């Protein structure tokens, strides 16, 4: 099983039985024995080092919101580890990959980010489809492809996405018991959505302070 070694000790908390734990020196990917036993894993590590250790086709959905100035999104690596769809939020001017579908989130109007160009209040949601999962039994508004959800809880992260929007995407493009992976989880809205919808969650966040925003989720975690 693939490993990578962390430079500092990790803390581990077990949420469910039936999954392999990291040893003292490295990372062991969870062995999924029963999809009815969902789990949460949060890793305060560099996502690309983590992804390099992941087995092929080991997660069912990637749903993420990379930093918009990150030009090094390796879509081939994401496709390698994911057997299902890959969904990423992006600035319409800088797409990370060629998608099969493009949805749109219309954000609340604000005065941010006007120092270099006009504000943009629309984010694209890129969908690279792999596999056949597409749940079409929800109310029609879930399939419009244009949504204007707002963050209803306390906004603890500058790029926080609405929980309702993430849950909508997760309901449509994954099934209960699936493993959802977010390599850049920020305030971990994706993890909260997965927990609410009975999906397993694996996520990475490299920033220590941002990682701490997800501490209430529990589950198994690797800190620095």
HELIX and SHEET records of a PDB file:
HELIX    1   1 UNK A   47  UNK A   52  1                                   6    
HELIX    2   2 UNK A   75  UNK A   81  1                                   7    
HELIX    3   3 UNK A  140  UNK A  143  5                                   4    
HELIX    4   4 UNK A  163  UNK A  173  1                                  11    
HELIX    5   5 UNK A  189  UNK A  196  1                                   8    
HELIX    6   6 UNK A  208  UNK A  211  1                                   4    
HELIX    7   7 UNK A  212  UNK A  217  5                                   6    
SHEET    1   A 9 UNK A 146  UNK A 147  0                                        
SHEET    2   A 9 UNK A 101  UNK A 106  1                                        
SHEET    3   A 9 UNK A 122  UNK A 128 -1                                        
SHEET    4   A 9 UNK A  86  UNK A  91 -1                                        
SHEET    5   A 9 UNK A  61  UNK A  64  1                                        
SHEET    6   A 9 UNK A 179  UNK A 182  1                                        
SHEET    7   A 9 UNK A 200  UNK A 204  1                                        
SHEET    8   A 9 UNK A  40  UNK A  43  1                                        
SHEET    9   A 9 UNK A 220  UNK A 222  1                                        
END                                                                             
